[in-house]
């Protein structure tokens, strides 16, 4: 039951206004899950941009601020994890480059073990 004298916000007015915030949240979480495969870094960059747009929109409409902030944070984490994964992969490739043409998997495993345990 509604009374005629009270002004209540129209729930339809805010529908669809937090699209960039929702997209930032989705891209941030997806980017964080795929950061180890280095794909998450690119998704994180897009998520940060959409999160900034979502924060600006939330300032005007009042909806989606939590989603936008979460999207920016998870997107930044995705970028950091992707950068760390890239550095680790480069370090690993540098340390084990002599093992790239083994005759068998067992020989490769021994070679990698030898190169990673020596200084």
Rosetta constraint file for C-alpha pairs under 8 A:
AtomPair CA 9 CA 13 HARMONIC 7.96 0.50
AtomPair CA 10 CA 14 HARMONIC 7.80 0.50
AtomPair CA 11 CA 15 HARMONIC 7.06 0.50
AtomPair CA 14 CA 18 HARMONIC 7.79 0.50
AtomPair CA 14 CA 61 HARMONIC 6.99 0.50
AtomPair CA 14 CA 63 HARMONIC 6.81 0.50
AtomPair CA 17 CA 57 HARMONIC 7.30 0.50
AtomPair CA 17 CA 61 HARMONIC 7.16 0.50
AtomPair CA 17 CA 63 HARMONIC 7.17 0.50
AtomPair CA 17 CA 64 HARMONIC 7.80 0.50
AtomPair CA 18 CA 22 HARMONIC 6.22 0.50
AtomPair CA 18 CA 54 HARMONIC 6.40 0.50
AtomPair CA 18 CA 57 HARMONIC 7.17 0.50
AtomPair CA 18 CA 58 HARMONIC 7.07 0.50
AtomPair CA 18 CA 63 HARMONIC 6.25 0.50
AtomPair CA 18 CA 64 HARMONIC 4.98 0.50
AtomPair CA 19 CA 23 HARMONIC 6.10 0.50
AtomPair CA 19 CA 54 HARMONIC 7.42 0.50
AtomPair CA 20 CA 24 HARMONIC 6.01 0.50
AtomPair CA 20 CA 50 HARMONIC 5.25 0.50
AtomPair CA 20 CA 51 HARMONIC 6.49 0.50
AtomPair CA 20 CA 53 HARMONIC 6.34 0.50
AtomPair CA 20 CA 54 HARMONIC 4.87 0.50
AtomPair CA 20 CA 68 HARMONIC 7.61 0.50
AtomPair CA 21 CA 25 HARMONIC 6.22 0.50
AtomPair CA 21 CA 50 HARMONIC 6.53 0.50
AtomPair CA 21 CA 51 HARMONIC 5.42 0.50
AtomPair CA 21 CA 53 HARMONIC 7.44 0.50
AtomPair CA 21 CA 54 HARMONIC 4.34 0.50
AtomPair CA 21 CA 55 HARMONIC 7.18 0.50
AtomPair CA 21 CA 64 HARMONIC 5.89 0.50
AtomPair CA 21 CA 65 HARMONIC 7.30 0.50
AtomPair CA 21 CA 67 HARMONIC 5.32 0.50
AtomPair CA 21 CA 68 HARMONIC 4.23 0.50
AtomPair CA 21 CA 71 HARMONIC 6.80 0.50
AtomPair CA 22 CA 26 HARMONIC 6.23 0.50
AtomPair CA 22 CA 64 HARMONIC 7.54 0.50
AtomPair CA 22 CA 67 HARMONIC 6.01 0.50
AtomPair CA 22 CA 68 HARMONIC 6.96 0.50
AtomPair CA 22 CA 71 HARMONIC 7.63 0.50
AtomPair CA 23 CA 27 HARMONIC 6.02 0.50
AtomPair CA 23 CA 47 HARMONIC 7.18 0.50
AtomPair CA 23 CA 50 HARMONIC 6.87 0.50
AtomPair CA 23 CA 51 HARMONIC 7.91 0.50
AtomPair CA 23 CA 71 HARMONIC 7.88 0.50
AtomPair CA 24 CA 28 HARMONIC 5.85 0.50
AtomPair CA 24 CA 46 HARMONIC 7.56 0.50
AtomPair CA 24 CA 47 HARMONIC 4.32 0.50
AtomPair CA 24 CA 48 HARMONIC 6.73 0.50
AtomPair CA 24 CA 49 HARMONIC 7.82 0.50
AtomPair CA 24 CA 50 HARMONIC 5.18 0.50
AtomPair CA 24 CA 51 HARMONIC 4.97 0.50
AtomPair CA 24 CA 54 HARMONIC 7.71 0.50
AtomPair CA 24 CA 67 HARMONIC 7.61 0.50
AtomPair CA 24 CA 68 HARMONIC 6.33 0.50
AtomPair CA 24 CA 71 HARMONIC 4.56 0.50
AtomPair CA 24 CA 72 HARMONIC 6.73 0.50
AtomPair CA 24 CA 75 HARMONIC 7.56 0.50
AtomPair CA 25 CA 29 HARMONIC 6.21 0.50
AtomPair CA 25 CA 47 HARMONIC 7.14 0.50
AtomPair CA 25 CA 51 HARMONIC 7.59 0.50
AtomPair CA 25 CA 67 HARMONIC 5.92 0.50
AtomPair CA 25 CA 68 HARMONIC 6.55 0.50
AtomPair CA 25 CA 70 HARMONIC 6.13 0.50
AtomPair CA 25 CA 71 HARMONIC 3.71 0.50
AtomPair CA 25 CA 72 HARMONIC 7.38 0.50
AtomPair CA 25 CA 74 HARMONIC 7.38 0.50
AtomPair CA 25 CA 75 HARMONIC 7.90 0.50
AtomPair CA 26 CA 30 HARMONIC 6.03 0.50
AtomPair CA 26 CA 47 HARMONIC 8.00 0.50
AtomPair CA 26 CA 71 HARMONIC 7.12 0.50
AtomPair CA 27 CA 31 HARMONIC 5.64 0.50
AtomPair CA 27 CA 43 HARMONIC 5.77 0.50
AtomPair CA 27 CA 44 HARMONIC 6.49 0.50
AtomPair CA 27 CA 46 HARMONIC 7.40 0.50
AtomPair CA 27 CA 47 HARMONIC 5.25 0.50
AtomPair CA 27 CA 71 HARMONIC 7.24 0.50
AtomPair CA 27 CA 75 HARMONIC 6.98 0.50
AtomPair CA 28 CA 32 HARMONIC 6.03 0.50
AtomPair CA 28 CA 43 HARMONIC 6.97 0.50
AtomPair CA 28 CA 44 HARMONIC 5.60 0.50
AtomPair CA 28 CA 47 HARMONIC 5.56 0.50
AtomPair CA 28 CA 48 HARMONIC 7.89 0.50
AtomPair CA 28 CA 70 HARMONIC 7.97 0.50
AtomPair CA 28 CA 71 HARMONIC 5.16 0.50
AtomPair CA 28 CA 72 HARMONIC 6.92 0.50
AtomPair CA 28 CA 73 HARMONIC 7.55 0.50
AtomPair CA 28 CA 74 HARMONIC 4.62 0.50
AtomPair CA 28 CA 75 HARMONIC 3.99 0.50
AtomPair CA 28 CA 76 HARMONIC 7.71 0.50
AtomPair CA 28 CA 78 HARMONIC 6.71 0.50
AtomPair CA 29 CA 33 HARMONIC 6.28 0.50
AtomPair CA 29 CA 71 HARMONIC 7.47 0.50
AtomPair CA 29 CA 74 HARMONIC 5.98 0.50
AtomPair CA 29 CA 75 HARMONIC 7.15 0.50
AtomPair CA 29 CA 78 HARMONIC 7.93 0.50
AtomPair CA 30 CA 34 HARMONIC 6.22 0.50
AtomPair CA 30 CA 40 HARMONIC 7.01 0.50
AtomPair CA 30 CA 43 HARMONIC 7.50 0.50
AtomPair CA 31 CA 35 HARMONIC 5.72 0.50
AtomPair CA 31 CA 39 HARMONIC 6.97 0.50
AtomPair CA 31 CA 40 HARMONIC 3.67 0.50
AtomPair CA 31 CA 41 HARMONIC 6.49 0.50
AtomPair CA 31 CA 42 HARMONIC 7.64 0.50
AtomPair CA 31 CA 43 HARMONIC 5.11 0.50
AtomPair CA 31 CA 44 HARMONIC 5.43 0.50
AtomPair CA 31 CA 74 HARMONIC 7.84 0.50
AtomPair CA 31 CA 75 HARMONIC 6.53 0.50
AtomPair CA 31 CA 78 HARMONIC 5.31 0.50
AtomPair CA 31 CA 79 HARMONIC 7.87 0.50
AtomPair CA 32 CA 40 HARMONIC 5.86 0.50
AtomPair CA 32 CA 44 HARMONIC 7.60 0.50
AtomPair CA 32 CA 74 HARMONIC 6.53 0.50
AtomPair CA 32 CA 75 HARMONIC 6.88 0.50
AtomPair CA 32 CA 77 HARMONIC 6.61 0.50
AtomPair CA 32 CA 78 HARMONIC 4.19 0.50
AtomPair CA 32 CA 79 HARMONIC 7.85 0.50
AtomPair CA 32 CA 81 HARMONIC 7.45 0.50
AtomPair CA 33 CA 40 HARMONIC 7.09 0.50
AtomPair CA 33 CA 78 HARMONIC 7.74 0.50
AtomPair CA 34 CA 38 HARMONIC 6.72 0.50
AtomPair CA 34 CA 39 HARMONIC 5.82 0.50
AtomPair CA 34 CA 40 HARMONIC 4.73 0.50
AtomPair CA 34 CA 78 HARMONIC 7.93 0.50
AtomPair CA 35 CA 39 HARMONIC 5.78 0.50
AtomPair CA 35 CA 40 HARMONIC 3.94 0.50
AtomPair CA 35 CA 41 HARMONIC 6.03 0.50
AtomPair CA 35 CA 78 HARMONIC 5.59 0.50
AtomPair CA 35 CA 79 HARMONIC 7.21 0.50
AtomPair CA 35 CA 81 HARMONIC 5.76 0.50
AtomPair CA 35 CA 82 HARMONIC 4.56 0.50
AtomPair CA 35 CA 85 HARMONIC 7.49 0.50
AtomPair CA 36 CA 40 HARMONIC 7.36 0.50
AtomPair CA 36 CA 81 HARMONIC 6.85 0.50
AtomPair CA 36 CA 82 HARMONIC 5.82 0.50
AtomPair CA 36 CA 85 HARMONIC 5.68 0.50
AtomPair CA 37 CA 82 HARMONIC 7.47 0.50
AtomPair CA 37 CA 85 HARMONIC 7.86 0.50
AtomPair CA 38 CA 42 HARMONIC 7.86 0.50
AtomPair CA 38 CA 82 HARMONIC 5.02 0.50
AtomPair CA 38 CA 83 HARMONIC 7.71 0.50
AtomPair CA 38 CA 85 HARMONIC 7.03 0.50
AtomPair CA 38 CA 86 HARMONIC 6.95 0.50
AtomPair CA 39 CA 43 HARMONIC 6.67 0.50
AtomPair CA 39 CA 82 HARMONIC 7.54 0.50
AtomPair CA 40 CA 44 HARMONIC 5.79 0.50
AtomPair CA 40 CA 78 HARMONIC 5.67 0.50
AtomPair CA 40 CA 79 HARMONIC 6.68 0.50
AtomPair CA 40 CA 82 HARMONIC 6.25 0.50
AtomPair CA 41 CA 45 HARMONIC 6.30 0.50
AtomPair CA 41 CA 78 HARMONIC 5.76 0.50
AtomPair CA 41 CA 79 HARMONIC 4.35 0.50
AtomPair CA 41 CA 80 HARMONIC 7.67 0.50
AtomPair CA 41 CA 81 HARMONIC 7.79 0.50
AtomPair CA 41 CA 82 HARMONIC 5.21 0.50
AtomPair CA 41 CA 83 HARMONIC 7.33 0.50
AtomPair CA 42 CA 46 HARMONIC 6.52 0.50
AtomPair CA 42 CA 79 HARMONIC 7.53 0.50
AtomPair CA 43 CA 47 HARMONIC 6.05 0.50
AtomPair CA 43 CA 75 HARMONIC 7.39 0.50
AtomPair CA 43 CA 78 HARMONIC 7.94 0.50
AtomPair CA 44 CA 48 HARMONIC 6.12 0.50
AtomPair CA 44 CA 74 HARMONIC 7.65 0.50
AtomPair CA 44 CA 75 HARMONIC 4.09 0.50
AtomPair CA 44 CA 76 HARMONIC 6.22 0.50
AtomPair CA 44 CA 77 HARMONIC 7.86 0.50
AtomPair CA 44 CA 78 HARMONIC 5.50 0.50
AtomPair CA 44 CA 79 HARMONIC 5.51 0.50
AtomPair CA 45 CA 49 HARMONIC 6.53 0.50
AtomPair CA 45 CA 75 HARMONIC 6.77 0.50
AtomPair CA 45 CA 76 HARMONIC 7.69 0.50
AtomPair CA 45 CA 79 HARMONIC 7.04 0.50
AtomPair CA 46 CA 50 HARMONIC 6.21 0.50
AtomPair CA 47 CA 51 HARMONIC 5.83 0.50
AtomPair CA 47 CA 71 HARMONIC 6.41 0.50
AtomPair CA 47 CA 72 HARMONIC 6.42 0.50
AtomPair CA 47 CA 75 HARMONIC 5.45 0.50
AtomPair CA 48 CA 52 HARMONIC 6.19 0.50
AtomPair CA 48 CA 71 HARMONIC 7.06 0.50
AtomPair CA 48 CA 72 HARMONIC 4.92 0.50
AtomPair CA 48 CA 75 HARMONIC 5.74 0.50
AtomPair CA 48 CA 76 HARMONIC 6.87 0.50
AtomPair CA 49 CA 53 HARMONIC 6.39 0.50
AtomPair CA 50 CA 54 HARMONIC 5.98 0.50
AtomPair CA 50 CA 68 HARMONIC 7.94 0.50
AtomPair CA 51 CA 55 HARMONIC 6.09 0.50
AtomPair CA 51 CA 68 HARMONIC 4.72 0.50
AtomPair CA 51 CA 69 HARMONIC 6.74 0.50
AtomPair CA 51 CA 71 HARMONIC 5.71 0.50
AtomPair CA 51 CA 72 HARMONIC 5.16 0.50
AtomPair CA 52 CA 56 HARMONIC 6.28 0.50
AtomPair CA 52 CA 68 HARMONIC 7.20 0.50
AtomPair CA 52 CA 72 HARMONIC 7.33 0.50
AtomPair CA 53 CA 57 HARMONIC 6.14 0.50
AtomPair CA 54 CA 58 HARMONIC 5.92 0.50
AtomPair CA 54 CA 64 HARMONIC 6.94 0.50
AtomPair CA 54 CA 65 HARMONIC 7.09 0.50
AtomPair CA 54 CA 68 HARMONIC 5.31 0.50
AtomPair CA 55 CA 59 HARMONIC 6.21 0.50
AtomPair CA 55 CA 64 HARMONIC 7.55 0.50
AtomPair CA 55 CA 65 HARMONIC 5.77 0.50
AtomPair CA 55 CA 68 HARMONIC 5.65 0.50
AtomPair CA 55 CA 69 HARMONIC 7.22 0.50
AtomPair CA 56 CA 60 HARMONIC 6.80 0.50
AtomPair CA 57 CA 61 HARMONIC 6.10 0.50
AtomPair CA 57 CA 62 HARMONIC 7.79 0.50
AtomPair CA 57 CA 63 HARMONIC 7.94 0.50
AtomPair CA 58 CA 62 HARMONIC 4.78 0.50
AtomPair CA 58 CA 63 HARMONIC 5.07 0.50
AtomPair CA 58 CA 64 HARMONIC 5.53 0.50
AtomPair CA 58 CA 65 HARMONIC 5.25 0.50
AtomPair CA 59 CA 63 HARMONIC 7.93 0.50
AtomPair CA 59 CA 65 HARMONIC 7.71 0.50
AtomPair CA 64 CA 68 HARMONIC 6.10 0.50
AtomPair CA 65 CA 69 HARMONIC 6.13 0.50
AtomPair CA 66 CA 70 HARMONIC 6.08 0.50
AtomPair CA 67 CA 71 HARMONIC 5.92 0.50
AtomPair CA 68 CA 72 HARMONIC 6.16 0.50
AtomPair CA 69 CA 73 HARMONIC 6.19 0.50
AtomPair CA 70 CA 74 HARMONIC 6.05 0.50
AtomPair CA 71 CA 75 HARMONIC 5.88 0.50
AtomPair CA 72 CA 76 HARMONIC 6.08 0.50
AtomPair CA 73 CA 77 HARMONIC 6.23 0.50
AtomPair CA 74 CA 78 HARMONIC 6.08 0.50
AtomPair CA 75 CA 79 HARMONIC 6.33 0.50
AtomPair CA 76 CA 80 HARMONIC 6.29 0.50
AtomPair CA 77 CA 81 HARMONIC 6.11 0.50
AtomPair CA 78 CA 82 HARMONIC 6.06 0.50
AtomPair CA 79 CA 83 HARMONIC 6.17 0.50
AtomPair CA 80 CA 84 HARMONIC 6.19 0.50
AtomPair CA 81 CA 85 HARMONIC 6.03 0.50
AtomPair CA 82 CA 86 HARMONIC 6.14 0.50
AtomPair CA 83 CA 87 HARMONIC 6.29 0.50
AtomPair CA 84 CA 88 HARMONIC 6.15 0.50
AtomPair CA 85 CA 89 HARMONIC 6.07 0.50
AtomPair CA 86 CA 90 HARMONIC 6.13 0.50
AtomPair CA 87 CA 91 HARMONIC 6.09 0.50
AtomPair CA 88 CA 92 HARMONIC 6.03 0.50
AtomPair CA 89 CA 93 HARMONIC 6.01 0.50
AtomPair CA 90 CA 94 HARMONIC 6.10 0.50
AtomPair CA 91 CA 95 HARMONIC 6.18 0.50
AtomPair CA 92 CA 96 HARMONIC 6.13 0.50
AtomPair CA 93 CA 97 HARMONIC 5.61 0.50
AtomPair CA 95 CA 115 HARMONIC 6.32 0.50
AtomPair CA 95 CA 116 HARMONIC 6.75 0.50
AtomPair CA 96 CA 100 HARMONIC 7.32 0.50
AtomPair CA 96 CA 111 HARMONIC 7.65 0.50
AtomPair CA 96 CA 112 HARMONIC 5.76 0.50
AtomPair CA 96 CA 115 HARMONIC 6.07 0.50
AtomPair CA 96 CA 116 HARMONIC 7.45 0.50
AtomPair CA 98 CA 111 HARMONIC 7.92 0.50
AtomPair CA 99 CA 108 HARMONIC 5.85 0.50
AtomPair CA 99 CA 111 HARMONIC 5.73 0.50
AtomPair CA 99 CA 112 HARMONIC 6.46 0.50
AtomPair CA 100 CA 108 HARMONIC 7.48 0.50
AtomPair CA 101 CA 108 HARMONIC 7.97 0.50
AtomPair CA 102 CA 107 HARMONIC 6.01 0.50
AtomPair CA 102 CA 108 HARMONIC 5.41 0.50
AtomPair CA 103 CA 107 HARMONIC 6.59 0.50
AtomPair CA 103 CA 108 HARMONIC 7.68 0.50
AtomPair CA 104 CA 108 HARMONIC 6.35 0.50
AtomPair CA 105 CA 109 HARMONIC 6.16 0.50
AtomPair CA 106 CA 110 HARMONIC 6.25 0.50
AtomPair CA 107 CA 111 HARMONIC 6.10 0.50
AtomPair CA 108 CA 112 HARMONIC 6.10 0.50
AtomPair CA 109 CA 113 HARMONIC 6.05 0.50
AtomPair CA 110 CA 114 HARMONIC 6.08 0.50
AtomPair CA 111 CA 115 HARMONIC 6.20 0.50
AtomPair CA 112 CA 116 HARMONIC 6.04 0.50
AtomPair CA 113 CA 117 HARMONIC 6.10 0.50
AtomPair CA 114 CA 118 HARMONIC 6.35 0.50
